[in-house]
């Protein structure tokens, strides 16, 4: 089967590797589409440039069940899959049962390929502890930031997005979001109007790069004792005084939610009881698919490029060189 790998020097290679076998508690999936995660995957490429060991890229995919050794799944089921090292850009995947969910009939496999990033978006909004009617600012409107803003809107929040790239602002409007350019004065003015002068209840920082401008925008816009959630990969240094003056909370959103990186949950299939952990990463994945099915989140407009898996190198090239115009970049597996 084919698998997209990162090799030494940042080379993207489509390798022929043996297909995985079905394991107890796993679902064997024939991949239809996988989605490139710009922030995570481009960051990995930069960090692993000198690493000679092949590394399988990707963590968000969709496809059809070939064989199931997990309760609740049968051959022929359309499913969404999330989370490395089980989900990657590969023709066939063996995914533990808590990291796979059935795709509702109203959702296409192209849309379901967004499930991994959507799981991260759902958990990020939960980290902000939103309450109905609050004001939320999303800083950074790449594919993840756009999904976060849409999920926040679906949760009943008044949402404003901001980005420095005009293409992303235009895409936000296509998905029905309100957005302004990344000008600190314009952001603050818009947030004060939306919040009756109080400031945003929560700010989710989804951008990458140097921290200062993004955290400055966040603290300037957040209300007294508001919440700033860091989602993107930005350095953790910031000026203490502005946060001290507002006594704002700084929170981190880690991947898709409770269960991530826990081998007992992911690999071995031991679930967290719902009465104690309401939203695991698996349940977040299912909820994101439900939001698409209900029309509360739109991912189809975010698909800007689609490549056959054999042309995976072009997918990463367009993300690196696209000046923000490339958002949802799909790899197509098979016909």
NUTIKE-438463 format. One line per 8 residues: number of its first residue (from 1); for each residue x, y, z of N, C-alpha, C, CB. Coordinates in steps of 0.05 Angstrom, whole numbers. Glycine has a CB too. Example, Ala and Ser with C-alpha at 12.3 -4.5 7.8 and 13.67 -1.06 7.14 Angstrom:
2
1) 264 -114 156 246 -90 156 264 -66 156 226 -89 181  257 -45 142 273 -21 143 258 1 157 282 -12 114
REM end
This chain:
335
1) 17 -24 0 0 0 0 18 25 0 -19 0 24  5 48 -5 20 73 -6 17 88 20 10 90 -29  40 101 28 40 117 53 58 141 49 50 100 77  48 164 57 63 189 54 83 191 78 45 214 53  108 194 71 129 194 92 146 219 90 146 169 91  156 228 113 175 249 114 203 236 117 170 268 138  221 244 99 248 233 99 268 255 105 255 219 72  293 247 108 315 266 114 315 290 94 342 252 114
9) 321 313 105 322 337 89 295 349 82 336 331 63  274 339 95 247 349 91 234 339 66 248 379 89  244 317 54 233 305 30 207 291 36 253 286 17  187 296 19 161 282 21 161 259 1 137 302 16  158 235 10 160 212 -7 135 194 -4 185 196 -1  124 184 -25 102 165 -24 115 137 -26 81 169 -48  115 123 -4 129 97 -2 109 74 -5 144 95 25  119 52 -15 104 27 -15 111 11 10 110 10 -41
17) 92 6 27 96 -9 52 75 -30 55 96 11 76  80 -51 71 60 -71 76 35 -59 89 71 -94 93  12 -69 81 -13 -59 93 -16 -70 121 -38 -67 76  -27 -55 140 -31 -65 167 -52 -87 168 -38 -42 186  -51 -103 188 -71 -124 192 -91 -116 213 -58 -151 199  -115 -127 212 -135 -122 233 -125 -133 259 -162 -134 225  -128 -117 280 -121 -125 307 -145 -126 325 -99 -106 319  -144 -141 347 -167 -141 365 -173 -112 375 -161 -159 389
25) -198 -105 373 -206 -78 382 -202 -56 361 -192 -71 406  -192 -64 337 -186 -45 316 -205 -48 293 -157 -48 306  -207 -27 276 -222 -28 252 -203 -24 228 -244 -6 252  -204 -42 209 -187 -39 185 -202 -23 164 -179 -67 174  -190 -1 155 -204 19 138 -189 23 112 -206 46 153  -204 21 90 -195 29 64 -198 60 61 -210 14 40  -176 74 60 -177 103 61 -189 114 35 -149 115 66  -206 134 37 -217 148 14 -203 175 11 -247 152 16
33) -202 191 33 -189 217 34 -175 221 60 -210 239 29  -153 236 59 -140 245 84 -135 275 81 -114 229 90  -135 289 103 -132 318 103 -105 325 114 -155 331 120  -91 343 100 -65 353 110 -70 374 131 -48 364 87  -58 371 154 -60 391 176 -37 411 173 -59 378 204  -42 436 163 -20 454 157 -3 460 181 -32 480 146  -15 467 203 2 474 226 19 452 237 -16 485 248  6 429 243 20 407 255 40 394 236 0 386 264
41) 32 389 211 49 375 193 72 392 182 33 364 170  67 417 175 89 434 166 108 439 189 78 461 156  98 441 214 115 444 237 133 419 241 99 448 262  121 395 237 137 370 239 159 370 218 119 346 237  152 378 194 172 378 173 196 395 180 160 387 146  191 419 191 212 437 199 229 426 221 200 464 208  216 413 241 231 402 264 246 377 258 211 397 287  237 361 238 250 336 232 267 336 207 229 315 229
49) 275 359 198 290 361 173 316 344 174 298 391 167  329 343 196 354 328 198 350 299 207 372 341 217  326 290 211 320 263 221 318 244 197 294 263 237  335 223 197 336 205 175 315 183 176 363 192 173  302 180 199 282 159 202 256 166 187 276 153 231  245 148 171 219 154 158 197 159 178 211 131 139  181 180 173 159 187 192 133 189 176 166 214 207  113 175 185 87 175 171 72 201 179 70 150 178
57) 65 217 159 51 242 164 21 238 164 59 263 142  7 257 177 -22 257 177 -35 246 201 -32 242 153  -60 254 206 -75 243 229 -106 246 226 -67 257 254  -115 254 202 -144 258 198 -152 246 171 -150 289 198  -170 227 171 -177 212 147 -205 201 148 -157 189 142  -214 192 125 -241 179 123 -238 155 103 -262 199 113  -257 137 105 -257 114 87 -279 95 94 -230 101 89  -275 70 85 -295 49 87 -283 25 102 -305 40 59
65) -298 13 120 -288 -9 136 -285 -34 118 -307 -15 160  -261 -45 119 -255 -70 105 -261 -94 124 -226 -71 95  -253 -91 148 -256 -113 168 -257 -100 196 -232 -134 166  -273 -111 213 -276 -100 240 -272 -121 261 -304 -87 243  -255 -115 280 -252 -131 304 -260 -114 329 -224 -142 307  -277 -94 324 -286 -76 345 -317 -76 345 -275 -47 341  -328 -77 368 -357 -77 370 -369 -51 359 -366 -80 400  -391 -55 344 -406 -32 333 -399 -24 305 -401 -8 350
73) -379 -38 293 -371 -32 265 -372 -57 248 -342 -20 265  -379 -53 223 -381 -75 204 -369 -68 178 -411 -83 200  -361 -88 162 -350 -83 136 -370 -66 119 -343 -109 122  -360 -46 105 -376 -29 89 -384 -3 102 -401 -43 81  -380 0 129 -387 24 143 -369 47 133 -384 21 174  -381 71 129 -365 95 124 -357 107 150 -382 116 107  -331 113 153 -321 121 179 -301 145 176 -307 98 193  -298 160 198 -278 180 201 -258 170 221 -290 208 209
81) -232 176 217 -211 166 234 -193 190 243 -193 145 220  -183 188 268 -167 210 279 -144 199 296 -185 228 296  -121 212 293 -100 207 313 -78 189 304 -112 197 337  -53 200 302 -29 184 298 -22 169 323 -6 201 288  -8 147 321 5 136 297 -14 117 282 29 121 305  -39 117 289 -58 98 276 -70 109 250 -80 90 296  -75 135 250 -85 148 226 -63 165 214 -110 166 233  -60 161 188 -39 176 173 -47 176 143 -10 164 177
89) -31 188 126 -37 188 98 -29 161 86 -22 212 83  -46 142 89 -40 115 80 -64 102 67 -29 97 102  -60 83 49 -83 71 34 -100 54 52 -72 55 11  -88 41 72 -103 24 90 -94 31 119 -99 -6 84  -113 33 137 -108 41 165 -119 20 184 -119 69 171  -105 15 206 -116 -1 227 -119 17 251 -97 -26 234  -144 24 258 -150 45 277 -165 34 301 -167 68 264  -156 40 326 -170 31 350 -198 42 351 -154 39 375
97) -216 28 364 -244 34 363 -252 62 374 -260 14 378  -236 72 393 -243 98 404 -234 121 386 -231 102 431  -219 115 365 -209 136 347 -223 135 320 -179 134 344  -245 121 318 -260 119 293 -290 122 299 -255 92 279  -304 136 282 -333 140 285 -347 136 258 -339 168 297  -372 126 259 -387 123 235 -395 151 224 -412 106 240  -396 153 198 -402 178 184 -432 179 179 -386 181 157  -446 200 189 -475 202 183 -481 202 153 -486 228 196
105) -504 194 146 -511 191 117 -510 217 103 -539 180 115  -515 240 116 -515 266 103 -487 277 99 -531 286 120  -466 263 109 -438 274 107 -423 257 87 -425 273 136  -409 271 69 -393 257 49 -366 249 61 -388 275 24  -352 230 48 -326 222 57 -306 245 54 -316 197 42  -309 262 35 -292 286 33 -295 303 58 -298 302 7  -319 308 66 -324 324 90 -314 309 115 -354 330 93  -319 283 116 -311 268 140 -281 267 144 -321 239 138
113) -265 272 123 -236 272 125 -227 295 143 -223 275 98  -244 315 148 -238 337 167 -242 328 196 -256 361 160  -249 304 201 -256 295 228 -234 300 248 -264 267 228  -209 294 241 -187 298 260 -184 326 269 -162 288 248  -182 345 249 -180 373 256 -205 383 270 -175 390 231  -228 372 262 -253 380 275 -254 372 304 -276 368 261  -242 349 311 -240 340 339 -224 359 355 -228 311 340  -201 368 344 -185 388 357 -200 414 361 -159 393 341
121) -216 422 341 -231 447 343 -252 445 365 -245 453 316  -266 422 367 -286 419 388 -274 420 415 -301 392 384  -251 406 419 -239 406 445 -228 434 452 -215 386 446  -218 449 432 -208 476 437 -230 494 448 -195 488 412  -253 492 435 -276 509 445 -284 500 473 -300 507 425  -284 475 478 -291 466 505 -272 477 526 -292 435 507  -246 479 519 -227 489 538 -233 518 546 -199 487 526  -247 533 529 -254 560 536 -277 562 555 -260 575 510
129) -289 539 562 -312 537 580 -334 557 571 -304 543 609  -344 555 547 -363 574 537 -391 572 549 -366 572 507  -404 594 552 -432 595 560 -448 609 538 -436 609 587  -473 600 534 -490 611 514 -491 641 515 -518 599 516  -487 654 492 -489 683 491 -463 698 496 -509 692 511  -441 684 502 -416 697 506 -404 707 480 -396 679 521  -383 724 482 -369 735 459 -342 721 457 -365 766 461  -335 711 433 -311 695 429 -295 707 405 -317 666 424
137) -270 712 409 -252 721 388 -234 698 380 -235 746 396  -232 692 354 -214 672 344 -191 686 328 -228 651 325  -167 684 338 -144 697 326 -130 676 308 -124 708 348  -131 681 282 -120 662 263 -142 646 250 -100 643 276  -146 649 224 -168 636 209 -158 617 187 -186 657 197  -136 602 194 -129 580 177 -151 559 179 -102 568 185  -147 535 169 -168 515 169 -177 508 197 -158 490 154  -158 505 216 -166 499 244 -180 523 257 -141 491 260
145) -169 547 253 -182 570 265 -210 574 254 -166 595 259  -214 570 228 -241 572 217 -260 552 229 -240 569 186  -250 527 232 -267 506 244 -274 513 273 -253 479 243  -254 524 288 -259 532 316 -281 553 317 -233 542 329  -278 573 299 -298 595 299 -326 584 292 -290 616 279  -328 565 274 -354 553 267 -365 537 290 -352 536 242  -348 522 304 -358 506 327 -367 525 349 -335 487 337  -352 546 354 -360 565 374 -387 578 368 -339 587 377
153) -391 584 342 -417 595 334 -439 575 338 -416 603 304  -434 549 332 -454 528 336 -460 525 366 -444 502 325  -441 532 383 -446 530 412 -462 553 423 -419 528 427  -470 572 406 -487 594 415 -471 619 423 -504 586 437  -446 621 413 -430 644 420 -431 665 398 -400 636 425  -426 690 405 -423 711 386 -393 712 378 -432 740 397  -387 706 353 -360 700 345 -349 721 326 -358 672 331  -324 729 331 -310 747 313 -283 733 307 -305 775 325
161) -275 732 281 -249 721 273 -231 743 262 -253 699 253  -205 738 264 -186 757 253 -162 742 241 -177 777 274  -151 754 220 -127 742 208 -114 764 191 -135 718 190  -88 761 187 -73 781 172 -75 776 142 -44 781 180  -85 752 134 -85 745 105 -113 750 93 -77 715 102  -115 766 73 -142 772 61 -156 748 51 -138 792 38  -142 728 40 -155 703 30 -169 689 52 -134 685 17  -158 689 75 -171 675 98 -195 691 108 -151 670 121
169) -194 717 107 -217 733 115 -240 728 95 -209 763 115  -234 726 70 -254 721 50 -266 693 54 -243 723 21  -250 674 60 -260 647 65 -278 646 90 -237 627 69  -271 662 110 -288 663 134 -316 673 127 -275 681 155  -318 693 110 -344 703 101 -359 682 86 -340 728 84  -345 665 70 -358 644 55 -371 624 73 -337 629 37  -359 619 96 -371 600 116 -390 614 136 -349 585 131  -396 640 130 -416 654 146 -405 667 171 -437 636 153
177) -379 669 173 -367 680 197 -362 710 194 -340 666 204  -363 725 216 -356 753 216 -326 755 222 -373 769 237  -312 770 206 -283 772 209 -273 800 203 -268 752 191  -251 808 216 -238 834 211 -208 829 207 -243 854 235  -195 848 194 -166 846 190 -152 847 217 -156 868 171  -127 837 217 -112 835 242 -100 862 249 -90 814 240  -117 882 254 -109 908 264 -119 911 292 -120 931 245  -101 916 311 -109 915 340 -131 935 346 -85 922 357
185) -131 958 335 -152 978 340 -179 969 329 -144 1005 329  -178 957 304 -203 948 292 -215 925 307 -198 941 263  -198 907 316 -207 883 332 -220 893 357 -184 864 338  -206 911 372 -217 920 397 -244 934 394 -197 938 411  -245 951 373 -270 966 368 -293 946 363 -267 985 345  -288 926 346 -309 907 339 -318 891 363 -300 888 317  -298 882 379 -305 866 403 -320 883 423 -279 855 416  -313 908 427 -328 924 446 -357 929 438 -313 952 449
193) -361 931 411 -388 934 402 -404 908 407 -389 940 371  -392 885 402 -406 860 405 -412 854 434 -389 837 393  -394 864 452 -396 856 481 -408 878 498 -369 849 491  -419 899 486 -430 922 501 -409 935 519 -454 913 518  -384 936 508 -362 950 521 -346 933 541 -373 973 535  -352 908 545 -338 892 565 -313 877 555 -357 872 577  -312 870 530 -291 854 519 -299 825 515 -267 855 538  -282 810 501 -289 782 495 -287 765 520 -270 771 473
201) -307 747 523 -306 728 545 -283 708 542 -332 713 548  -277 701 516 -256 682 511 -242 690 484 -266 653 510  -216 684 483 -201 689 459 -185 663 453 -181 713 461  -189 652 429 -174 628 422 -153 635 401 -193 606 410  -128 630 408 -105 638 392 -97 614 375 -81 648 409  -103 614 349 -99 592 331 -76 596 312 -124 585 316  -62 619 315 -41 626 296 -15 614 306 -38 656 293  5 613 288 32 603 295 52 625 292 40 579 278
209) 77 620 299 98 640 296 104 653 322 90 660 275  115 678 320 122 693 344 97 700 360 138 718 336  100 697 387 76 700 404 66 728 407 83 688 431  85 748 408 78 774 418 53 786 405 101 792 413  51 789 378 28 802 367 1 788 372 31 805 337  2 762 373 -23 747 377 -32 749 406 -19 717 370  -14 747 425 -22 749 453 -29 778 460 1 739 471  -16 797 447 -23 825 451 -52 830 442 -4 844 436
217) -59 819 419 -87 822 409 -106 808 429 -90 810 381  -98 785 439 -115 770 457 -121 785 483 -103 743 463  -100 795 496 -104 808 522 -117 835 518 -77 812 536  -113 848 495 -126 874 490 -156 870 487 -114 887 466  -164 847 476 -192 843 470 -208 829 492 -194 827 445  -194 814 510 -208 798 529 -219 816 552 -189 776 541  -240 807 564 -252 822 586 -237 817 613 -282 815 589  -245 831 633 -234 826 660 -241 797 668 -246 846 681
225) -220 782 676 -223 754 684 -233 736 662 -241 751 708  -227 744 637 -234 728 614 -214 705 610 -235 744 588  -216 690 588 -200 666 584 -187 667 557 -218 641 586  -161 662 556 -145 660 532 -136 632 528 -121 680 533  -144 619 506 -137 591 501 -117 591 478 -162 575 493  -93 579 483 -72 577 463 -76 550 449 -44 579 476  -82 551 423 -86 527 407 -62 523 389 -112 529 391  -53 545 376 -31 543 357 -4 539 370 -30 567 340
233) 16 534 354 43 529 363 58 555 365 58 509 345  54 569 388 68 595 392 85 593 418 48 618 393  107 608 419 123 608 443 107 617 467 148 625 440  114 607 491 98 613 515 106 638 529 100 591 533  123 655 517 132 679 531 112 702 526 160 687 522  106 717 547 88 740 544 93 759 567 58 731 544  83 784 564 86 803 586 66 798 608 83 832 575  75 797 632 58 790 655 38 812 661 74 784 679
241) 46 837 659 29 859 669 2 861 657 44 885 665  -1 859 630 -28 861 619 -47 839 629 -27 860 588  -36 815 631 -52 793 642 -59 797 671 -38 766 638  -39 808 686 -44 814 714 -66 834 718 -18 824 727  -66 855 701 -86 876 704 -114 865 700 -80 899 684  -117 847 682 -144 836 676 -149 809 691 -148 831 646  -128 799 704 -130 773 718 -142 752 699 -148 775 743  -132 752 674 -142 734 654 -129 706 657 -136 745 625
249) -144 686 650 -133 659 651 -120 652 625 -156 639 657  -98 637 626 -85 626 602 -89 596 603 -55 634 601  -101 585 582 -107 556 580 -94 545 555 -138 551 581  -88 519 556 -77 505 533 -97 484 523 -50 492 540  -101 482 497 -117 461 485 -98 440 474 -137 472 463  -99 416 485 -82 394 476 -97 375 458 -69 380 500  -92 377 432 -103 357 413 -133 355 415 -89 330 416  -143 330 414 -172 325 411 -187 321 437 -176 302 394
257) -173 322 460 -188 319 485 -179 296 502 -217 316 479  -192 291 524 -185 270 543 -183 243 528 -205 268 565  -161 229 534 -156 203 521 -132 205 502 -179 194 505  -126 229 492 -104 232 474 -78 226 488 -103 261 462  -61 210 476 -35 202 486 -37 182 509 -19 226 494  -60 173 516 -64 153 537 -66 125 523 -89 159 555  -46 109 525 -45 83 512 -68 65 521 -19 69 516  -75 67 546 -97 50 556 -123 56 542 -100 53 587
265) -127 82 536 -152 91 522 -150 85 493 -157 121 527  -128 95 480 -126 94 451 -119 66 441 -105 114 441  -97 55 450 -88 29 439 -104 6 450 -59 26 446  -109 7 477 -121 -17 490 -152 -15 491 -110 -20 518  -164 8 485 -193 10 483 -208 12 509 -203 -14 470  -195 21 531 -208 25 556 -220 53 557 -189 21 580  -246 55 556 -260 81 554 -261 94 582 -288 78 543  -264 121 582 -269 135 606 -299 136 611 -257 164 605
273) -309 128 634 -338 129 639 -350 156 633 -344 120 667  -371 157 618 -383 182 610 -392 199 634 -408 177 592  -400 186 656 -408 201 679 -385 216 693 -420 183 699  -360 209 686 -337 222 698 -322 239 677 -318 202 710  -321 230 652 -308 245 631 -328 247 608 -281 232 622  -343 269 607 -365 271 588 -355 270 559 -381 296 593  -333 285 554 -325 288 526 -296 279 523 -327 318 517  -293 254 514 -267 243 506 -261 252 477 -267 212 509
281) -237 245 468 -231 252 440 -249 237 421 -201 246 434  -256 212 427 -274 197 410 -301 209 409 -275 168 419  -312 217 432 -338 229 432 -338 257 418 -349 232 461  -315 271 421 -313 297 406 -313 292 376 -286 311 415  -300 271 367 -301 265 338 -330 260 329 -284 240 332  -344 244 344 -372 239 337 -389 264 337 -384 219 356  -384 282 356 -399 307 357 -393 325 333 -394 322 383  -368 326 325 -361 343 302 -375 333 277 -330 343 297
289) -376 307 273 -391 296 250 -420 303 251 -387 265 248  -431 303 276 -459 311 279 -464 340 271 -469 306 308  -445 357 278 -447 385 271 -448 389 241 -424 401 283  -431 374 226 -431 376 197 -458 366 187 -408 359 185  -467 343 198 -492 331 189 -516 350 192 -498 305 204  -516 365 214 -537 384 220 -535 410 205 -538 389 250  -513 414 190 -509 439 176 -499 462 193 -535 447 163  -490 456 218 -481 476 236 -451 483 231 -485 467 265
297) -437 465 218 -409 470 210 -407 463 181 -388 454 228  -395 480 165 -391 475 136 -361 472 130 -403 499 119  -354 449 119 -326 444 112 -321 444 82 -317 418 124  -342 439 67 -338 438 38 -326 463 26 -365 432 24  -335 487 35 -322 512 24 -292 514 31 -336 536 34  -283 500 52 -255 501 61 -236 485 43 -253 492 89  -247 468 26 -231 451 9 -221 467 -15 -247 426 -1  -196 475 -13 -184 492 -35 -168 475 -55 -167 513 -22
305) -158 452 -46 -141 436 -64 -146 406 -59 -111 443 -61  -144 390 -80 -146 361 -77 -125 349 -96 -174 351 -84  -109 330 -84 -88 317 -100 -90 287 -96 -60 327 -90  -83 272 -117 -79 243 -114 -56 239 -95 -74 230 -142  -58 217 -80 -37 212 -59 -9 210 -72 -43 186 -44  -8 201 -97 18 199 -111 31 227 -114 15 186 -138  15 248 -113 25 275 -117 25 290 -90 8 290 -137  30 275 -68 29 287 -42 49 310 -38 35 266 -21
313) 72 309 -51 92 330 -48 81 357 -57 117 324 -65  63 356 -78 51 381 -87 32 393 -66 36 377 -114  19 376 -51 1 385 -30 16 401 -9 -13 361 -17  39 392 -1 55 406 19 67 431 7 77 388 31  74 430 -19 86 453 -32 66 476 -33 96 446 -60  41 470 -40 21 491 -43 14 503 -15 -5 480 -56  17 488 6 12 499 33 35 517 41 9 476 53  59 510 34 82 526 41 83 552 25 108 511 38
321) 75 551 0 79 573 -18 53 588 -26 92 564 -43  31 581 -13 5 591 -22 -4 618 -11 -15 572 -16  13 630 6 6 657 18 -21 657 32 6 678 -4  -28 635 44 -53 634 60 -78 626 44 -58 660 72  -75 624 17 -99 617 1 -105 587 3 -94 624 -28  -86 570 9 -90 542 12 -100 536 40 -65 525 5  -123 523 43 -133 517 69 -138 487 72 -160 532 75  -161 477 63 -166 449 64 -154 435 40 -196 444 65
329) -132 420 45 -117 406 24 -121 376 29 -87 414 24  -136 363 10 -142 335 12 -123 318 -5 -171 330 4  -117 294 6 -104 274 -10 -125 252 -17 -79 262 5  -127 245 -42 -146 226 -51 -133 199 -55 -160 235 -78  -143 178 -41 -132 152 -42 -150 134 -60 -129 140 -14  -138 120 -79 -154 103 -96 -166 119 -119 -176 90 -80  -189 109 -129 -202 121 -153 -214 147 -148 -222 102 -164
REM end
